[in-house]
Amino acid sequence: MLDGRLELDNHRAERAIKPFVIGRKNRLFSNTPRGARTSAVIYSLVETAKENGLKPYE
């Protein structure tokens, strides 16, 4: 705990998954395994882009 660069909480991780959790509640999961994999890939790409300062929806 001597390294000041480390975060002491997990707020960043919780904020990152919040859109997925909300979407999951709205979709009640995907209809097929392929749809679930596709959703996971798209979610991962969008969130990675946002973490890198990009605007994936523009």
N, C-alpha and C positions, 0 to 999 in steps of 0.2 A: 504493500500500500504506500510505498514511498515514491512511486512513479506518478507524477501529477498529470500525465497524459491519459491515464486510464479513467474511464467514466465510472462513477460510483453507483449508477442506476441503469435501468434498462429501458428508459423512456424512448430512446431512439428506435430500438428494436420493436417496441410496442406500437409506436407510430407507424412503422414500416408495414406492419401486418394488419393494421386497422382497416384499410380499404378491402383487403381480402376477406376479412371476417364479415364485414358489412355485406359484401357481394355474396358470400356463401349463404348468409341468411336470406338474401333476396332470391337466390337461385335454388336453394335447397339442394345443392350439389349438382353435378353434371349428370346428364342422362346416360352417358356411356363412358367407359374407361378412356376411350380416345378423346372424348370431349373434356374429361378431367385433366388429361395430360396437356392438351392444347391450352386450356385455361391456365394451368400452372406455368407453362412456357411464356405465354403472353404476359401474365402477371409479373413474372421474374424479369422479363425484358423492360417492362414499363417502370418497375420500381428501381432497377439498376440505372436506367436512364435518368430518373429523377434524382437519385443519389449522386450522379455525376453532373448535376446542374443542367441537364437537358429538359426540354419540354416535349414529351412524347406525343401529346395530343395536338400539337400545332403543326 
